[in-house]
């Protein structure tokens, strides 16, 4: 008796053979499709060369013609399916950030000596800036006229690009 832990030599060989098949990679779908197309082409070539020369077998010829057309259709479909897989995925639409008109920028010197850039709501509307503005405006008087102004940081945080 051999040194195998199994009850019989045949069982040991079977288990060994099964282990080897698990380690081999499985056929991919593309490879299976290619093998199927090759098989269909071989069958169609075999059918084309085995045509009888008798004219009385007209019905048999019609069946072979239909089978050939079916094979050609399957080949064309598999080629078309392969083309569809290679289409690029649609790209997301670019995010458009509206640009705030730079002519509306007002530079105001603060008490600490730093300049603060503000944007007047009336100027923005006059320049055709029709986007919804954020709720971070300050009520001010500019040359005696009431207006609402937005800081540059406030508009940036709301997703607007500031003009240069």
Secondary structure by P-SEA (a helix, b strand, c coil): ccccccccaaaaaaaaaaaaaaacccccaaaaaaaaaaaaaaaaaaaaaaccccccaaaaaaaaaaaaaaaaaaaaaaaaaaaaaaccccccccbbbbbcccccbbbbbccccbbbbbbbaaaaaaaccccccccbbbbbbccccccccccaaaaaaacccccc
